[in-house]
Amino acid sequence: MKDHSVLATIKQDIANHLGQKVTLKANAGRRKIVVNEGILENVYSSIFVVRLVNDNKTAVTYSYSDVLTKTVQLVFV
């Protein structure tokens, strides 16, 4: 029950920053960390979408559980 409220809090916090610039730090496996900058484009019920700044055609999606498990770290600029 506690995890549900934590995920709801994470979702609301991310939704509050919709349209803002964000720095993503994602774990790509095997000790690889990928750092990207983008704009928080959409928020859905189970995922959020970030449009990368360096390439307008590329968007990445992550789930809120990725933020909870610290697979993805977001820094709002």
C-alpha positions in Angstrom: 0.0 0.0 0.0 2.9 2.3 0.8 4.5 1.8 -2.7 1.2 3.0 -4.4 1.3 6.3 -2.6 5.0 6.7 -3.3 4.4 6.1 -7.1 1.5 8.5 -7.0 3.7 11.2 -5.4 6.4 10.6 -8.0 3.8 10.8 -10.9 2.4 14.1 -9.5 5.9 15.6 -9.0 6.8 14.8 -12.6 3.5 16.0 -13.9 4.1 19.4 -12.2 7.2 19.9 -14.3 5.5 19.2 -17.7 7.1 21.2 -20.5 10.2 22.0 -18.5 13.8 21.1 -19.3 15.2 18.0 -17.6 18.5 16.2 -17.3 18.2 12.4 -17.4 20.7 10.0 -15.9 19.7 6.5 -16.9 21.3 3.1 -16.1 22.0 1.4 -19.4 23.3 -1.9 -17.8 26.7 -3.3 -17.4 28.0 -0.2 -15.5 26.9 2.2 -18.3 25.3 5.4 -17.4 23.6 7.5 -20.2 23.1 11.2 -19.6 20.7 13.2 -21.8 19.0 16.5 -21.8 15.4 17.0 -23.0 12.0 18.5 -22.4 9.3 16.6 -20.4 6.7 16.2 -23.2 3.9 14.0 -22.0 2.8 12.3 -18.8 0.6 9.2 -19.0 -0.8 6.8 -16.4 2.2 4.5 -16.3 5.0 6.2 -18.3 6.4 9.7 -19.1 7.9 10.9 -22.4 11.0 13.1 -22.7 11.9 14.6 -26.1 15.7 14.9 -26.4 17.1 18.3 -27.0 20.0 17.2 -29.3 17.6 15.4 -31.7 14.0 16.6 -32.1 13.0 13.2 -33.6 14.1 11.2 -30.7 11.9 10.6 -27.6 12.6 8.3 -24.7 10.0 6.8 -22.3 10.4 5.7 -18.8 8.0 4.3 -16.1 7.5 5.8 -12.7 8.9 2.7 -11.2 12.2 3.4 -12.9 12.4 6.6 -10.9 11.4 4.7 -7.7 14.1 2.1 -8.2 16.6 4.8 -9.2 17.2 3.3 -12.6 16.5 6.8 -13.9 17.3 10.0 -12.1 15.7 13.3 -13.1 17.1 16.8 -12.5 14.7 19.6 -13.4 16.6 22.6 -14.8 
